[in-house]
């Protein structure tokens, strides 16, 4: 019966309307730096190369912003090397083409700054246990953790790994996360491969087990090793900056469910990842399970993560790279059904592996998101288990129209928020008061500045009323500050469909219809009713000119 339910769900999902746009939804992409697979494709070999590399990243972020994404998982630790100047590990080869060479700037600091300019969160993606294959370790030379601390590392099937059972591993990784958390304004730290390797049953840790096993059964000891690392790293990060979101990307199937078997590949039994325990113990804020599967290998396991979330976030990782004909040539409908499902079942968002396949618009995936799913911005949910106290609302609203027809807005932070970092969310609506709970009204999230110039992307998207809220680093949002009221700069809509209805103005001579930019579109002899059939769809202002040649703004047209 349960298998029948899942199959029926697969049949129904493609015919469901797109679920209403949620206000809170994580929309993340994995941005891979290993080998420059997603970034950088250009090398920072000189000043010009640095600028090209920076521009390449900015272009990526601009496109993510335009598609209403809100989170970037940027690969920061690769295979025992980094994309920032670390005192622990050296620079990654992908930055310059040479292992250990300084790129001439701090890529992580630059990425954080550019993400925040665009209202994107940046989470430092840390590949945790792997230390590199034999080629990578050889290139790292004396800078490799294998050379620095051979006893902490294990060679298995041609790859080097930190030994999770060795207490030095926990201390080593602790140094890394404390370095990132203390030096950088990251919004999150995201752990990848925080587990034993594939086919881990034969992992060569018998000596470590004899020394530290303390009578435990081997498999449970391994699970406990990973959990102890997670617990330590979570505690270290939160002690420095409690608002940093701690997450990881476990294997997509936790273990067999009563709905469907995992068929020999799962987190709990195969790679000793007890990720659901991390949620229930409260040593994780979110999981991004790598659910790169189809059909019954996806839906039952997504439900299992949801049902065992411990009231933390579950964000399924979707394997859009399988859309590529060079991979498994999935049909786009497969991913579309999965997105439908995550919304219908109220999971906390979606993450896409990986960014190149997203922005290459593989099989039309980016078009699908922009046109149907991500039509408006969304906020990352508040981390209420860490802090649930909202900041005070901003104060002192100022709103004025500029010479070019844009609307300039200013406000001031609340006095008691002056010492606490906040961002601002701007809302707009054609009805008063602005409903900040309506996701369609969110215009610009995560503004850093207390001023903003509003210019709609298209004239017919012009809004009449505006409000702004303050949000703290945990995502708690203040009450709204109204930037204008119904009596301020109010322009009544004068049309019903294709007919313009004007008030009786005894000395009126002419009417002028103008675009939102101020450009005059049409000048007509005054009449109480005017046909608008020839007027293109859009937003317009209507002015009346009297016999003294005085122009009076009368209202607006919205077609």
N, C-alpha and C positions, 0 to 999 in steps of 0.2 A: 504493500500500500504506500509506503514512504517513497519508494522508487517511482511508483506511478505518479505521486504528487509532484515530484521534481520534473518528470517528463511533461506532465500537463502544464507546469509553470513555463517550461521552455516553449511550448506551443503558444501560450497566451501572451507572453511578454512582448513579442514584436508588434502586437496589435494594440498594446496599451498606449494611451497618450503619454507624452513626456511628462513625468511628475513635475508638479509645480516647483518653480525655482526656490530652493531653500536659502534662507538668509545665512545660515551657518553650514559650511561644507568645506572640507579640506580638498583642495585641488592641487596635487603635487606632481612633480616630475623628477625622475632621477637623472642628474646631469653628470655623466661619467667622464672623468679625466684620465683614466688609465688608457694609455696609448692614444690619448686625444680622441677617443671614440665619439664623444659628443662635443668636447671642448678641451684644450685648444687645438685647432687644426693648423694654426700658424705658430711659429716658434719665436720666442722672445730673445733673439740673438743680438739685437741692437736696439737703438731708440725707436727706429721705425717699426721693428718687429714687435716691440712692446705695445706701441699704439695700435697696430693691427690686431694683436691678441686681445687688447682691451675692447676695441670696437667690435670684434667678433662676439665677445660675451655680451656687450650692450645690445647688439642686434638680437641675440637670443632672448634676452630679458624683455626687450621691447615687444617681441612677438608673444611671449608668455603673458605679459601685461595686457596686450590687446585681446588675447583669448580668455581673459578673466581668470587666469590661474592665480593662486595666492601663496604657493610654497615651492621652494627649490631645495632639493636634497643634493647638495654639491659634494662630490667625492673629494674629501680633504686628506685622508690617509689612504694610500693606494695599496702597495705591497711593501710595507716597511719603509715608505718614503712619503713625503708631504708636499702640499702645494703652498705652504707658508714657511717663513724662516723659523724653524723649530730648533730648540736646544737639544732635542732628543733624537730626531731622525732627519735625514737630509732631503734636499729638493728632488722631486720626481723628474724623471727623464722627459716626460711629455711636455714640460714647460719650455724647455730650450733645445731639446734633442740630445741632451747630455745629462746623465745621472749626476746629481749633486751640484750642478751649476746654478748659481743664483740668477733668477730671471730679471733682476734689476728693479723689481717692485714686489709688493706683497699681494699675490693674487687673491688670497682669502679676504684680506681687508678691503680690497677693491670690490670684490663680489658682494660683500656685505653692504657696503655703501651704495652700490648701484641697485641692489635688490630693494633696499629700504627707500631709495628715491622713488621707486615704482610701486611701493606698497606691497612688496613681496617679502615673505619670511624667508630667511636663509637658515637651513639646518646643515651643520657640518656632518657629512656622511663619513663615518670611520669604519674602514674594513678592519676588523678587530683581530681575529686569530691568525689569518694567513700572514706570512712574512716574505713571500715571494717564491717563485720557482728557482731552479738552480741557475738559470741565466740571470735573473734579476738580482739574486744574492751575489753573484759574481760581479755584476756591474756596480753594485753598492759597495763592494770591497770592505774596507775597514769601517765604513759607515753602517754596515748591515748589523741589525740586532743579532743575527746569527754569529757574526764575528765578535761582537761585544759581549754576548752572554750565551755562549754555546750550550750551556747546561739547561737553559730555559727553552730551547728549541728542539723540535723533532722533524726529521726528514721522513716524508711518507708519500710514496708514489710520485716522486720527482718534485715535490713541493715541500717547502719549509713552513712549519707552523709553530706559534707559541704553544707551549704545553699548558692546557688549562688546569691541570692538576698540580702544577708547580706554583707555590705561593708567590714566587717572583713575578709571574705573569700578571697577576692581579695588581701588584705594585707598579709594574711597568706601564700597564694600561691606565692606571690611576694618574700617573705623571702626565700622560698624553692628554687626558680629558681635562685635568686641572689647568694645563697650559692653554688649551683652547678656550675653556670657560672664563679664565681670568683675563686673558689678553684680548679676546674678541667679543664683539657685540652680537653673537649668534643668537638666533631665536630658538634653536634646538640643536641637540646632538643625536645623531641617528646611527645606530650600530648595525653593521652588516657582517654576516659570517661570524656572529657571536655564538659559535657552536663548534662541534667536532666536524672533521671533513666527511665527505661521502665515504660509504663503506668503512665507517669508523670502528667497526667491531675489532679490526686488526690494527688499530692505531698503536704505535710502539711506545706505550706508556706504562709497561709492566713495572719498571723500576720506580717510577713515580708513585704508582699504586701501592707498591710494597712499603714505600716510605711514608705515604700520607693517607693511605686508605682507611686506617683506623677501624678495620673490621667490617666495613661496608661492603655491600655487593657492588661489583665493578660498574654495572650500568647506572645504578643509582648514584654512586660516587661521581661518575662523570656528569650526570645531570646536576648534582649539587655543586660541582666545580664551576659550571657555567652560571648557575644561579648566584653563587657567591660573588663571582666577578660582576654580574649585573647589579647586585645589591650594593657592592662597594662603589661602582662607578656612579650609580644613581645618587647615592649619599654624598659623594664628593662633589658632584655637579650642583646639587641643590644647596649644599653648604656655601657655595660661592655665589650663585645667582639662582634663587628658587624659581624664577620664572622661565628658565630654560626648559624646553620640552624635551624629555628623554624618550626615545623610541628605538625600535629595531625592526628589521625585516626578516622574520623567521620563515622557515620552510612553510609553504602554503597550506599544508594539511597538518593539523596538530597530531592527530592519530586517528585510528578507525572511529567512525561515528556509528550510532545505531541506525543511521539512514543509509550509509554507504561505506565500504571499506577503502582504506587509503592505498591498497595494492602495493605495499612494500616500500612506500616512500612517504615518510612523515617526520615531523620534528622530534617528537617525544622518544620514539624507539630507535630511530636510525641515526640521528645526529645529536641526541641527548640534550634537546632544547625544550625545557619545560616552560614555554612562553606563557601559557595560561596562568601558571602559578605566579609569574612576575606581575601580571595584572591584578590578581586577587590579593597578593601581598602588598600591592601599592608601590612597587619599585620600578614601575614603568608608567608613562603617561599615554603612550599609544603604541599600537602594533600596525605595521604595514606588511601583512603576510604576502609572500611572493606567490600569488595565486595564478600562475601562468598555465592555466588548464582550461579545458572545455567541458561543457555539459555536466554530467554527474560528478566529474572530478573538480568542479568549481562550486556549484550551488549548495550542496549539503555541507561543505566545509566552511563556506562563508557564513552560513547560518550557525554553525558550531562556534566559530569565533565570536559572532554576535551574542550568542546565548551565554558565553563564558567570558564576557568582556570585563567583568568587575567594575562596571560603570566608567571604564576608560575608553579611549577611542580605538575603533577598528577601521582601518582604511585599506581595503583590498588593493594589492598591487596587481595591475592588469598587464598582461604580457603582450603589448601591442607590437613588439618586434616580430611576433609570430604571424602578423599580417603580411610580412614581406614574402614575396615569392621565393627569395633565397633562404628563408627559414621554413615555416610550415604552411605558408600561403593560406592562412585563415581568411574566411570571409569577414567583411566588416560587421555584418549582423551579429557575429559571435560576441564581439566586444560591446556592441550597442545593447544587446540583451543583458550583458553583465552590468553595464551602467544602470539600465532600467532597474535591475534587481537590487543593486546597492541602495538606490533611492527608495524603492518600494519597501524594502526591509529596514530602512532608516539606519543604515550604517553611516559612518561619519565622513565619507568622501571617497575619492579615488586617487590612486597614484599610478603613474604610467612609466613603464620600463621599455624603452628608455627615450631620452629627449630627442635624439636624432630622428627616430621613427615618428615621433609626434610632429616635429616641425617640418619634416619632409612630407607630411600629410599622406602617410602611407595608407593606401586604399581609401583615402578621403576621411581619415579619423579626425584631423583637425577641423575640417569643414563641419563634420557632424557635431563636434563639441560646440563650435562657435554659433552654429545656426539653430541647434536644438537643445543642448544641455546647459551650456555656459553663456547664456544670452545676457546676463547681468553679473556684476561682481558678487562675491560671497565672502563672508568673514570666516576665519579660523575660529572654532568654538572657544568659549572661555574655559580656562582650566580651573574650574570652581573647587575641585578637591584640594587645590593648593592655596587658593585665595578666592573669596567670593564677594569682597567688599568693592563696590563700584566707586570710581572717583567722582568728585563733584563736577557738575556741568560747567562748560565754558561760560564766559560772561561777555558783556559789552559788544553786542552785535552791530556790525556796520555793513550795509549793502548798498551799492550804487552802480548805476549803469555807466559803462565807459563810452568813449567817443566811437569806438568801432562796434558797439552793440553788445559787447560782452558784459557780464555782471561780475563786479569785483566784490569779494566778501572778506571781512576781517572779524576776528573775535579775540578774546583774551583768555588765557588759562585761568581757572579758578584759583584764588589766592592760596588755598591749602594744597594745591597740586604743583606749586612752583618748584618744589624740590623732588618731585617724583616724575619720572619720564612717562609721558602719555603721547598717544597719537590721536588723530581726529578722524571721524567718519562723517562724510558729507552726504546728506539726503536731499532729494528734491521731488516735488509732486505738483500736479495740477489741481489738487484739492487741498483744502486747509482744515485742520492742521496736518502737517506732514506725518504720516504713519511710518515710524522707523521700524516697525515689525514687518512691514511689507517689503519683501526682498527686492521688488522691482524699483523701489524708491532709493536704493543705495547707489549713489553716483560715484563717489571716490572714497575708497577705504584707505586707512593708514596714512593720512596726510601728516607730514612732520611739521609743517609750518602752520601758523595761525592766520594765514591769508591765502586766498585762492581766487583765481579768475576763471569764471565758468563760461565756456563756449560749447554748446552742444555739438556732438559729432555730426548731426544732421538737423536742419532747422525744425523739422516736425517733432524732434525730441526735446525741444525747449521746455523747461519746467518753470512754473510760476512762483512756487513757494519753496523755501529752503530751511533746513535745520542741520545742526552739527552736534555731535556728541564727542566726549572724550573717552578714551579706552586705555586702561593700564596694560602693563606688560603681560598680565595673566589673561587679558582679553575681556575683563569686566568693563561694561559700558555704562556711561553716565546717562542721566535723563537728557533729553534734547534741549538745546538752546534754539529757539526760533530766530532765524536771521531776518525774516520779514513776516508781516501779518497780512490778513486778508484785506486790510485797508491800505497797505503800503504797496505802491507800484502795481496796484491791482488792475488787470485788464480783463474785462468781461469778454467771454466768447460771444461773437455776434452772428455766427453762422449756425444754421441747422442744415447739415449736408451741403448741397450746392447752392443754397440761397443765403445771401447776406442780408440781415435785418438791421437797419440803422435807426437810431432814435430821431425824433422830430426836432430838427435844428432849423429855426425859422430863417436865419440868414445864411444857411449853408449854400455853397456854390459848387464844390467839388469834393470828391473823396480820393485819397491816395492809399493804395495798397502797397506795403513794403515787405521785403523779406526780413528775416531775423537779423541779417547782417546790416540792415538799414538801406539796402539798395531798393530804389523805387521800381515796382513791378508793373503797376498800372495806375493811370489817373483817369477818372471817370466823372461825368456830370452827376451831381448829387441826386439820389433817389432813395426812397425808404426801403426798397427791396432791389437787390442786384443779383443777377445770376453769376455763379462762380464755376460753371461747368468747364470753362476753358482754363481755369486756374489749376496748376499742378498740385499734387499732394504736398502738404507742408504746413509750416507755421508762419503766419504773417501778422503784421500790425496794420490797423486801419486808422487813418487820420482824416479829419474833416477840415476843409478850408472854407472860412466864411468870407463875406463880402469885403471885409477889411484886409483880406489876404493873410489872416492869422490861422495858423495850423494848430489843431487841437487833437491830441491822441484820444481816440474813442474806445478802442478795444482790440480784439484779436480774432483771427481766423485760424481754425485748426481743421485741416482736411485729412 
